[in-house]
Amino acid sequence: MSSIRFLHLDSLRLGSALAGLSDSPEWLRRISTAAVRQSVKNLFEAAIAARCQFVLIAGRLCEQDQDLELAVSWLKTQVAALKEHGVRLVVVRHSDAEEAQLQRLDAIVISGDQSLDVVPASLGGVEFKVGHRSAMGRQDALRIEVGAYARPASSLAYSAVPASQVSSAFASNESAVTAHDGYLRLSAGCPQAIQPSEQGVYGGLLVEADSSRRTMTARFCPGDVIRFAQESIACRSGSTIPQLMETLRERSRSLGVQRCTVVVDWMVDGHFSLTMADAHAFSEMELLRELRGSLHAGHSGAWPCRIRFTDDSTVEVGGLQSTLISEF
């Protein structure tokens, strides 16, 4: 057996809370409190389903040192579940202060100046050897290093570069990167976004290496529970409030088919025609309240966080001259 499969994760950010959800329903706030841990659990389950031999955590477990003890205590339970399915955990130690806590995990711990050689074994298993980066790797081994800029000293090598976002090569969930020369250098990104500015899909990378053919393929694996997004809507000239609301509802329903909850910042561009009676309702808060009231979501779907108008948007009330809509 020459195939080696593993899940690459970067910083887990255990202990971090999600921001930007204060004006949200109770069900969404409840999900957000456990979103980071649930995203990690989702990815561990994906590693088990993909029959990975190990999970590599290249980044830190948490952003604050004071959260590390609790993070390790929670992670021990998850590691036990991985081990039941034959999946080992590999953790990178980023400082001496982490040593004592990381030793509590049933994991292979490596430091920044070390490399990990993974050698295919019988019955689909693998063997692990921790060594110094300068040592040559075995011909049949996959060498893993963290943050390396130069190619590791091995014919089959993977460089994990911790970062908050996945490498740009993974433009969509279906994207895959294949190396035919036996070398990949990638970032997996964090499992879960924690603030509205972190938009897009978050998760990890499922990597498969073939030591006999010297090929490697990495595929993005989403694990996020809550996703932040900005969506743009262009309305045709003369649109009314009901037409705008129907467009927002339709787009919200299309976003709601995803496996996670999407928190949306809507950006509206258009030229609207209103009656005097409608004009009082043409504000961000009134439109947002109406849109939220028409959506029904218990654990997934799209939740409107904000509605904004572009500076180019205009409104004509009862035949009067158009007036610039800046923001409500």
LINGIGI-V712636 format. One record per residue. RES is the residue in one small letter. SS is DSSP state (helix for helix, strand for strand, loop for the rest). OMEGA is omega in radians with two decimals (* if undefined). D_FIRST is the distance of its C-alpha to the first C-alpha in Angstrom with 2 decimals. Layout:
# LINGIGI-V712636
res=RES ss=SS omega=OMEGA d_first=D_FIRST
res=RES ss=SS omega=OMEGA d_first=D_FIRST
This chain:
# LINGIGI-V712636
res=m ss=loop omega=-3.09 d_first=0.00
res=s ss=loop omega=-3.08 d_first=3.83
res=s ss=strand omega=3.09 d_first=5.83
res=i ss=strand omega=-3.12 d_first=8.58
res=r ss=strand omega=3.10 d_first=11.51
res=f ss=strand omega=3.07 d_first=14.89
res=l ss=strand omega=3.13 d_first=18.57
res=h ss=strand omega=3.04 d_first=21.06
res=l ss=strand omega=3.04 d_first=24.62
res=d ss=loop omega=-3.07 d_first=27.69
res=s ss=loop omega=-3.10 d_first=30.93
res=l ss=loop omega=-3.13 d_first=31.15
res=r ss=loop omega=3.07 d_first=34.98
res=l ss=loop omega=-3.12 d_first=35.31
res=g ss=loop omega=3.13 d_first=39.04
res=s ss=loop omega=3.13 d_first=40.13
res=a ss=loop omega=3.10 d_first=42.42
res=l ss=loop omega=3.14 d_first=42.62
res=a ss=loop omega=3.06 d_first=45.78
res=g ss=loop omega=-3.11 d_first=47.91
res=l ss=loop omega=-3.11 d_first=47.98
res=s ss=loop omega=3.12 d_first=51.30
res=d ss=loop omega=-3.06 d_first=53.04
res=s ss=loop omega=3.09 d_first=50.62
res=p ss=loop omega=-3.07 d_first=50.92
res=e ss=helix omega=-3.11 d_first=50.06
res=w ss=helix omega=-3.14 d_first=46.89
res=l ss=helix omega=3.09 d_first=45.45
res=r ss=helix omega=3.13 d_first=46.48
res=r ss=helix omega=3.10 d_first=44.84
res=i ss=helix omega=-3.06 d_first=41.49
res=s ss=helix omega=-3.12 d_first=41.80
res=t ss=helix omega=-3.12 d_first=42.19
res=a ss=loop omega=-3.01 d_first=38.69
res=a ss=helix omega=-3.08 d_first=37.07
res=v ss=helix omega=3.13 d_first=35.16
res=r ss=helix omega=-3.13 d_first=33.67
res=q ss=helix omega=3.11 d_first=32.93
res=s ss=helix omega=3.10 d_first=31.10
res=v ss=helix omega=3.10 d_first=28.80
res=k ss=helix omega=3.12 d_first=28.28
res=n ss=helix omega=-3.11 d_first=27.55
res=l ss=helix omega=3.05 d_first=24.77
res=f ss=helix omega=3.10 d_first=23.25
res=e ss=helix omega=3.08 d_first=23.36
res=a ss=helix omega=3.11 d_first=21.68
res=a ss=helix omega=3.10 d_first=18.77
res=i ss=helix omega=-3.13 d_first=18.51
res=a ss=helix omega=3.14 d_first=18.87
res=a ss=loop omega=3.14 d_first=16.15
res=r ss=loop omega=3.07 d_first=13.70
res=c ss=loop omega=3.07 d_first=13.60
res=q ss=loop omega=3.11 d_first=12.46
res=f ss=strand omega=3.04 d_first=15.73
res=v ss=strand omega=3.12 d_first=19.02
res=l ss=strand omega=3.02 d_first=20.68
res=i ss=strand omega=-3.03 d_first=24.50
res=a ss=loop omega=-3.12 d_first=25.75
res=g ss=loop omega=3.13 d_first=29.41
res=r ss=loop omega=3.11 d_first=31.97
res=l ss=loop omega=-3.12 d_first=32.04
res=c ss=loop omega=-3.09 d_first=35.70
res=e ss=loop omega=-3.12 d_first=38.40
res=q ss=loop omega=-3.11 d_first=41.02
res=d ss=helix omega=-3.10 d_first=40.66
res=q ss=helix omega=3.11 d_first=42.78
res=d ss=helix omega=-2.97 d_first=40.22
res=l ss=helix omega=-3.09 d_first=37.36
res=e ss=helix omega=3.12 d_first=38.22
res=l ss=helix omega=3.13 d_first=38.36
res=a ss=helix omega=3.13 d_first=35.22
res=v ss=helix omega=3.12 d_first=33.23
res=s ss=helix omega=3.11 d_first=34.85
res=w ss=helix omega=-3.08 d_first=33.78
res=l ss=helix omega=3.14 d_first=30.25
res=k ss=helix omega=3.12 d_first=29.76
res=t ss=helix omega=-3.14 d_first=30.02
res=q ss=helix omega=3.11 d_first=27.41
res=v ss=helix omega=3.10 d_first=24.99
res=a ss=helix omega=3.11 d_first=25.55
res=a ss=helix omega=3.09 d_first=24.59
res=l ss=helix omega=-3.08 d_first=21.32
res=k ss=helix omega=3.09 d_first=20.53
res=e ss=helix omega=-3.14 d_first=21.33
res=h ss=loop omega=3.07 d_first=18.37
res=g ss=loop omega=-3.12 d_first=15.97
res=v ss=loop omega=3.11 d_first=16.62
res=r ss=strand omega=3.09 d_first=17.92
res=l ss=strand omega=3.06 d_first=20.73
res=v ss=strand omega=-3.09 d_first=21.18
res=v ss=strand omega=3.10 d_first=24.85
res=v ss=strand omega=3.09 d_first=26.72
res=r ss=strand omega=-3.07 d_first=30.10
res=h ss=loop omega=3.10 d_first=32.73
res=s ss=loop omega=3.13 d_first=35.74
res=d ss=helix omega=-3.12 d_first=36.79
res=a ss=helix omega=-3.13 d_first=38.56
res=e ss=helix omega=-2.97 d_first=35.30
res=e ss=helix omega=-3.05 d_first=34.00
res=a ss=helix omega=-3.12 d_first=35.75
res=q ss=helix omega=-3.11 d_first=34.77
res=l ss=helix omega=3.11 d_first=31.08
res=q ss=loop omega=3.09 d_first=30.90
res=r ss=loop omega=-3.13 d_first=31.82
res=l ss=loop omega=3.01 d_first=28.46
res=d ss=loop omega=-3.00 d_first=25.50
res=a ss=loop omega=2.99 d_first=23.61
res=i ss=strand omega=-3.07 d_first=22.26
res=v ss=strand omega=3.09 d_first=25.26
res=i ss=strand omega=3.11 d_first=25.37
res=s ss=strand omega=-3.05 d_first=28.50
res=g ss=loop omega=-3.12 d_first=29.27
res=d ss=loop omega=3.14 d_first=29.27
res=q ss=strand omega=3.05 d_first=25.89
res=s ss=strand omega=3.11 d_first=22.35
res=l ss=strand omega=3.05 d_first=19.11
res=d ss=strand omega=3.13 d_first=16.04
res=v ss=strand omega=-3.04 d_first=12.75
res=v ss=strand omega=3.09 d_first=10.05
res=p ss=strand omega=3.12 d_first=6.37
res=a ss=loop omega=-3.11 d_first=6.90
res=s ss=helix omega=3.08 d_first=6.62
res=l ss=helix omega=3.06 d_first=7.22
res=g ss=helix omega=3.14 d_first=5.88
res=g ss=loop omega=3.10 d_first=8.34
res=v ss=strand omega=3.05 d_first=9.42
res=e ss=strand omega=-3.07 d_first=12.34
res=f ss=strand omega=3.06 d_first=15.39
res=k ss=strand omega=3.13 d_first=17.99
res=v ss=strand omega=-3.14 d_first=21.27
res=g ss=strand omega=3.12 d_first=23.33
res=h ss=strand omega=-3.09 d_first=26.01
res=r ss=loop omega=-3.07 d_first=25.55
res=s ss=loop omega=-3.11 d_first=27.14
res=a ss=loop omega=3.10 d_first=24.53
res=m ss=loop omega=3.11 d_first=22.08
res=g ss=loop omega=3.10 d_first=18.44
res=r ss=loop omega=-3.10 d_first=15.72
res=q ss=loop omega=-3.08 d_first=14.37
res=d ss=loop omega=-3.06 d_first=10.69
res=a ss=strand omega=2.95 d_first=11.97
res=l ss=strand omega=3.11 d_first=13.24
res=r ss=strand omega=3.12 d_first=16.92
res=i ss=strand omega=3.04 d_first=18.95
res=e ss=strand omega=-3.10 d_first=22.73
res=v ss=strand omega=3.08 d_first=25.51
res=g ss=loop omega=-3.10 d_first=28.45
res=a ss=loop omega=3.09 d_first=27.66
res=y ss=loop omega=3.09 d_first=29.69
res=a ss=loop omega=3.13 d_first=28.41
res=r ss=loop omega=3.09 d_first=24.86
res=p ss=loop omega=-3.07 d_first=23.03
res=a ss=loop omega=3.14 d_first=22.57
res=s ss=loop omega=3.13 d_first=18.97
res=s ss=loop omega=3.10 d_first=17.48
res=l ss=loop omega=-2.99 d_first=15.42
res=a ss=strand omega=3.11 d_first=17.80
res=y ss=strand omega=3.07 d_first=19.10
res=s ss=strand omega=3.10 d_first=22.74
res=a ss=strand omega=-3.10 d_first=23.93
res=v ss=loop omega=-3.11 d_first=27.67
res=p ss=loop omega=3.12 d_first=29.42
res=a ss=loop omega=-3.12 d_first=31.96
res=s ss=loop omega=3.14 d_first=33.82
res=q ss=loop omega=-3.12 d_first=32.79
res=v ss=loop omega=3.10 d_first=29.61
res=s ss=loop omega=-3.06 d_first=29.31
res=s ss=loop omega=3.12 d_first=31.66
res=a ss=loop omega=-3.12 d_first=28.96
res=f ss=loop omega=-3.06 d_first=28.34
res=a ss=loop omega=3.14 d_first=31.69
res=s ss=loop omega=-3.13 d_first=30.84
res=n ss=loop omega=-3.06 d_first=28.49
res=e ss=loop omega=-3.07 d_first=26.86
res=s ss=loop omega=3.07 d_first=26.31
res=a ss=strand omega=3.10 d_first=22.95
res=v ss=strand omega=-3.13 d_first=22.35
res=t ss=strand omega=3.07 d_first=19.84
res=a ss=strand omega=3.11 d_first=19.52
res=h ss=loop omega=3.10 d_first=18.79
res=d ss=loop omega=3.05 d_first=19.70
res=g ss=loop omega=-3.10 d_first=17.05
res=y ss=strand omega=3.03 d_first=19.67
res=l ss=strand omega=3.05 d_first=21.02
res=r ss=strand omega=-2.96 d_first=24.01
res=l ss=strand omega=2.97 d_first=24.92
res=s ss=loop omega=-3.14 d_first=27.03
res=a ss=loop omega=-3.06 d_first=26.16
res=g ss=loop omega=3.14 d_first=29.74
res=c ss=loop omega=3.13 d_first=31.10
res=p ss=loop omega=-3.04 d_first=30.16
res=q ss=loop omega=3.00 d_first=33.85
res=a ss=loop omega=-3.12 d_first=36.95
res=i ss=loop omega=3.09 d_first=39.90
res=q ss=loop omega=-3.06 d_first=42.85
res=p ss=loop omega=3.14 d_first=44.23
res=s ss=loop omega=3.12 d_first=43.76
res=e ss=loop omega=-3.07 d_first=39.97
res=q ss=strand omega=-3.12 d_first=39.61
res=g ss=loop omega=-3.05 d_first=36.62
res=v ss=loop omega=3.14 d_first=33.29
res=y ss=loop omega=-3.12 d_first=31.56
res=g ss=strand omega=-3.12 d_first=28.10
res=g ss=strand omega=-3.13 d_first=24.78
res=l ss=strand omega=2.99 d_first=21.80
res=l ss=strand omega=-3.03 d_first=18.45
res=v ss=strand omega=3.04 d_first=16.05
res=e ss=strand omega=-3.13 d_first=12.62
res=a ss=strand omega=3.08 d_first=11.27
res=d ss=strand omega=-3.05 d_first=9.04
res=s ss=loop omega=3.14 d_first=9.13
res=s ss=loop omega=-3.14 d_first=9.09
res=r ss=loop omega=-3.10 d_first=11.86
res=r ss=loop omega=3.08 d_first=13.44
res=t ss=strand omega=3.11 d_first=14.28
res=m ss=strand omega=3.09 d_first=15.02
res=t ss=strand omega=3.11 d_first=16.81
res=a ss=strand omega=3.11 d_first=19.05
res=r ss=strand omega=3.13 d_first=21.08
res=f ss=strand omega=-3.13 d_first=24.11
res=c ss=strand omega=3.14 d_first=24.27
res=p ss=strand omega=3.12 d_first=27.92
res=g ss=loop omega=-3.03 d_first=28.84
res=d ss=loop omega=-3.14 d_first=32.54
res=v ss=loop omega=3.09 d_first=35.19
res=i ss=strand omega=-3.09 d_first=38.20
res=r ss=strand omega=3.08 d_first=38.28
res=f ss=strand omega=-3.10 d_first=41.22
res=a ss=strand omega=2.96 d_first=42.34
res=q ss=strand omega=-3.11 d_first=45.40
res=e ss=strand omega=3.13 d_first=46.39
res=s ss=strand omega=3.10 d_first=49.20
res=i ss=strand omega=3.08 d_first=51.65
res=a ss=strand omega=-3.13 d_first=54.17
res=c ss=loop omega=-3.13 d_first=57.20
res=r ss=loop omega=-3.10 d_first=59.60
res=s ss=loop omega=3.13 d_first=63.18
res=g ss=loop omega=-3.14 d_first=65.45
res=s ss=strand omega=-3.14 d_first=62.74
res=t ss=loop omega=3.11 d_first=63.98
res=i ss=helix omega=3.12 d_first=62.67
res=p ss=helix omega=3.13 d_first=61.62
res=q ss=helix omega=3.09 d_first=59.70
res=l ss=helix omega=-3.11 d_first=57.93
res=m ss=helix omega=3.13 d_first=57.06
res=e ss=helix omega=3.08 d_first=55.71
res=t ss=helix omega=3.12 d_first=53.48
res=l ss=helix omega=3.14 d_first=52.20
res=r ss=helix omega=-3.14 d_first=51.55
res=e ss=helix omega=3.13 d_first=49.68
res=r ss=helix omega=3.10 d_first=47.47
res=s ss=helix omega=3.12 d_first=46.89
res=r ss=helix omega=3.13 d_first=45.83
res=s ss=helix omega=3.08 d_first=43.35
res=l ss=helix omega=-3.07 d_first=41.78
res=g ss=loop omega=-3.13 d_first=41.78
res=v ss=loop omega=3.13 d_first=39.06
res=q ss=loop omega=-3.03 d_first=36.39
res=r ss=loop omega=-3.13 d_first=34.42
res=c ss=loop omega=3.06 d_first=36.26
res=t ss=strand omega=-3.11 d_first=39.91
res=v ss=strand omega=3.10 d_first=41.10
res=v ss=strand omega=-2.91 d_first=44.07
res=v ss=strand omega=2.95 d_first=45.97
res=d ss=strand omega=-3.08 d_first=48.54
res=w ss=strand omega=3.05 d_first=50.43
res=m ss=strand omega=-3.03 d_first=52.16
res=v ss=strand omega=3.06 d_first=54.87
res=d ss=strand omega=3.14 d_first=56.64
res=g ss=loop omega=3.14 d_first=59.53
res=h ss=strand omega=-2.92 d_first=63.28
res=f ss=strand omega=3.11 d_first=64.61
res=s ss=strand omega=-3.05 d_first=67.86
res=l ss=strand omega=2.95 d_first=69.27
res=t ss=loop omega=3.10 d_first=72.44
res=m ss=helix omega=-3.14 d_first=74.37
res=a ss=helix omega=-3.12 d_first=73.25
res=d ss=helix omega=-2.96 d_first=69.55
res=a ss=helix omega=-3.09 d_first=69.91
res=h ss=loop omega=-3.11 d_first=69.89
res=a ss=loop omega=-3.06 d_first=66.46
res=f ss=loop omega=3.08 d_first=64.90
res=s ss=loop omega=-3.10 d_first=63.30
res=e ss=helix omega=-3.05 d_first=59.80
res=m ss=helix omega=3.12 d_first=60.34
res=e ss=helix omega=3.12 d_first=62.05
res=l ss=helix omega=3.14 d_first=59.42
res=l ss=helix omega=3.13 d_first=56.61
res=r ss=helix omega=3.13 d_first=58.32
res=e ss=helix omega=-3.13 d_first=58.73
res=l ss=helix omega=3.13 d_first=55.13
res=r ss=helix omega=-3.13 d_first=53.76
res=g ss=helix omega=-3.11 d_first=56.14
res=s ss=loop omega=-3.14 d_first=54.83
res=l ss=loop omega=3.12 d_first=51.16
res=h ss=loop omega=-3.12 d_first=49.72
res=a ss=loop omega=3.13 d_first=46.46
res=g ss=loop omega=-3.12 d_first=45.36
res=h ss=loop omega=3.14 d_first=41.86
res=s ss=loop omega=-3.12 d_first=40.71
res=g ss=strand omega=3.12 d_first=42.35
res=a ss=strand omega=3.11 d_first=44.30
res=w ss=strand omega=-3.13 d_first=46.84
res=p ss=strand omega=3.13 d_first=49.47
res=c ss=strand omega=-3.07 d_first=49.98
res=r ss=strand omega=3.00 d_first=52.57
res=i ss=strand omega=3.12 d_first=54.45
res=r ss=strand omega=3.08 d_first=55.82
res=f ss=strand omega=3.08 d_first=57.82
res=t ss=loop omega=3.12 d_first=57.55
res=d ss=loop omega=-3.14 d_first=60.62
res=d ss=loop omega=-3.14 d_first=61.17
res=s ss=loop omega=3.12 d_first=61.59
res=t ss=strand omega=3.09 d_first=65.17
res=v ss=strand omega=3.07 d_first=67.16
res=e ss=strand omega=-3.08 d_first=70.43
res=v ss=strand omega=3.05 d_first=72.53
res=g ss=loop omega=3.09 d_first=75.24
res=g ss=loop omega=3.10 d_first=75.77
res=l ss=loop omega=3.13 d_first=76.16
res=q ss=loop omega=3.14 d_first=74.65
res=s ss=loop omega=3.13 d_first=70.94
res=t ss=strand omega=-3.14 d_first=70.05
res=l ss=strand omega=3.02 d_first=67.02
res=i ss=loop omega=3.11 d_first=64.55
res=s ss=loop omega=3.08 d_first=63.17
res=e ss=loop omega=-3.14 d_first=61.52
res=f ss=loop omega=* d_first=62.53
